Amino acid sequence: MSTIKDLNDGKLPNHIAIIMDGNGRWAKQQGRQRVFGHENGVKAVKQTVENCAKIGLDYLTLYAFSTENWKRPKIEVDTLMKLLVSSLKKELDTLNKNNIKLNAIGNIASLPKKAYKELNEVISKTSENSGMTLTLALSYGAREEIKSAVYEISVKVKNNIISPETIDETIINTHLYTHDLPDVDLLIRTSGEHRISNFLLWQIAYAELYFIDVFWPDFSEHHLVEAIINYQNRERRFGKTSEQLN
């Protein structure tokens, strides 16, 4: 079984993003309610964050709650928000101990007041940390993010702040939620599904995609390491040929 010691330190991804999928189906397998799956999913988050910090990863982004997730049953949404608040309170010391800086992307203002307040407090209390940046995608949707960026750029063009001729990838990047983050190198999705689900569509343009048939609560250090080893064995060409790279 692969461990962190098996990784090539010289070929680590700079930014890993994870679609944490399968909590509900995992709970169903146990004969329990979906809430039970989310509670155990929090444990997998803690373990994965600590393992990524131990590996020396610079950026980790977790798809915690999408804009579409608001459509789920109220009891499930309420539970997810309560878990968010309790987890943030509980893990503040762990974040600081591991020198992890917390960040958040998405329509954060749409979160319940208590969750919004706790999130911002933890972001503030970890802002001086200089190790890994942990980003939570909350009330996040990539299409909404891109639409918002287009709107902001359009307003600036209308007000002669930006010239249409100067609009390039850099201009677009500066108007995305992720303007302070590098592009994703490795995208992992658990549960066996092979979809992106409206997550970081712009930022994963050249990411390596890794789909694993394991529900999120069962995602372990071994699975994380296997995903990174798989990434390290791939050739990233960015449009060039193998001969050009060599």
N, C-alpha and C positions, 0 to 999 in steps of 0.2 A: 504494500500500500504506500503510495507516494506521500511524502511529507515536505514541509517547507525547505528542508535541507537539499531536496532534489532539484530545486529551481536554479536556473542560470541567472545569477544576479545581474549579469551584463545585458540581459534581454528582457527585463521586466517591462510590462506595459506601464505607461505613465498614468493612464486613466482607465479604470474599469467601471462599467455601468451594469447594473443587475436588475432584471425584471423578476421580482420575487413572486413567483406564481405557484399556486397549488395548495394554499392553506385550507381552503374549504373542502377540496377533494381529499386531502390528507385526513381531516377531521371525520369526514364521511366514512373513510376506511376504518376508522377507530370506533365507528358507531356513535359519534358525538356531533354536537352542533358546530356550525362554522366558526363560531366565536372561539371555540377550543383550539381550532387551527390557527387563528390569528394570535392567540396567546402564546402558542408554541413557536409561531413564526418570529415573534419578538426575540426569543432565545437564539434563533438562528441568525438574526440581525446582529445581536451582541457578539456572538462568536465570530461571525464573518468580519465585522469591523475590527475586532481585536487582531484577527489573523492577518488582515490586510495591512494594519499598522505594523505588525511584527515583520511582515515581508519587506516593508519599506516602500509600499505604494504611496504615490503622491496624491492621487485623486480617486475617490470612490463615490459613485452616485447610485442611489437606491430609489427605485420606482415604488414609492410608499403608498400613494393614493392618487388615482387619476381623476380627471374631470368627469369621466364617465362613471366612476365609482359612486358619485353622489346619487345615482339612480338605484343603488342597491337598497334592500329593506332598511328602514330607519333604525331598527335595533342593531343591525350590523354596522351601519355608519356610526351610530352613537358609541358603540363598543370600540371601534377603530380610533375614534377621537379620544376616548378615555385612555386607551392604551398608549396613544401618542403622548398625552400629557404625563402619565405615570412613568413612561419610559424615559422621557426627557429629564424629569426630576431625578429619577433613580440613576441615570447614567452620566450626569454632569461630572461627577468626580472621576469616573472612568475615562471620560473624554480628556479631561485635564491631565490626568495621570499619564495618558498615552500621547499627550501633546497634539491632540486632534482638534481641528477647527471645524465647527459646525456651520453649514451653509444650507440654504433652502431655495428652491426654484418653484415657480408655479404661481397660481392666483392665491397667494398666501392670505390675502385679506378676506377671502371667502371662508376661511376656517372659523370654527366657533371661537368666541372671544377668549375663553380660557386656554385653548390650544394655541391660539395666535400669540397670546401674552407669554406663555411658557416657552414657546419656540424662540421668540425674540430674546427672551432673557438668557437662554442657553447659548444662542448665537453670540450675544454680547459678552457673556462670561467666558467664551472660548476664543474670542476674536484675536487674542494675542498669541495663540498657539501657532507654532511654525512647522508642525509635522504634517501628517496627512490631512487633506480637506475632505470631510464627509458631507456630501450634499444629499438632502432629502428632497425628492420630487413630490410635492404635495399639492393636491388639486391642480395637477399638471396635465397638459395636453400639448403635444408638439404643434398641431395645427393652430391651436389658439395662440401659442407662442409666436409662430410665424406670422399669423394674422396681426397680432399686436405690433410686431416689428415693422410690418408693411405700413400699418396705420401711422406709427410714430415717424417713420421716414417720410411718408407722404405729407404729413403736417409740416415737417421741416423743409421739404421741397416747396410747398405752397408758400411758406414764410421766408423763402430765399435763404434758409440756413444751410441747406444742402443743395448742390447742383445735381440734376439727374445724371449728368455725364460722369460724376465722381462716384456714383453708387457701385460698389464692388463687394467682394466677400467680407472685407474688413468692416465696411460700413454696416453690413447686415449683422455681422457677429456682434458689433457693439450695441445693437438694439435687441439682442436675444436675452432671455433670462440668464443664460450661461456665459455672459460676456467676460466673466472673470475665470472661466474654465477652459482648458484645452480640449480639443476634439477627443472623442472616445477612441481608445485603441482596441478594447475588447468588450463586447457586449455578451453577457451571459443571461440566458433565460431558463428557469427551472420549469418542471412539470411536464416536459415532453411536448409542449406546444411550440409551433414554429411560426410565430407571429411577432411583429414589433410592437403592436398595440399602441400606436400613436406616441411613441417614446423617443425623444431626441432625434427626430427624423433628419434634421440638418447636421447634427453633430456626429452621427454615425456613418456619414457618407463613405468613409474608408475604414470603418471598424471591422475587425474580425468578429464573426458571429459564432456563438457556441451555445447549442441547445442541449440540455441534459434531461433525461427522463427520471428526474427525482423531484418530489414535491419539496417546496421551500423549507418546511420544518425539519426535513431530513438532510438538508444541505450542510455539509461538514467541511472541515479543513481539507480532507482528502479530495473532495469534489472541487474545491477552489483551486487546489494545487494542480489537479488534473486539467482543469480548464486553462490555467496559465501555461502548463507544459505544452498543451495542444497549440496554444498561441505561439509559443516560442519555436515550435517546429514548422510554422507556416512561413511562407515567403511573401512579404508585403511589398508589392511592386508599385503601387500608386500610379498605375497607368504605363509604367515603363516595362521593358522586357527583362527577363532574368539575366541576359547578357549585359545589359546596361548596368544592372546592380552589381554584377561581378567585375 
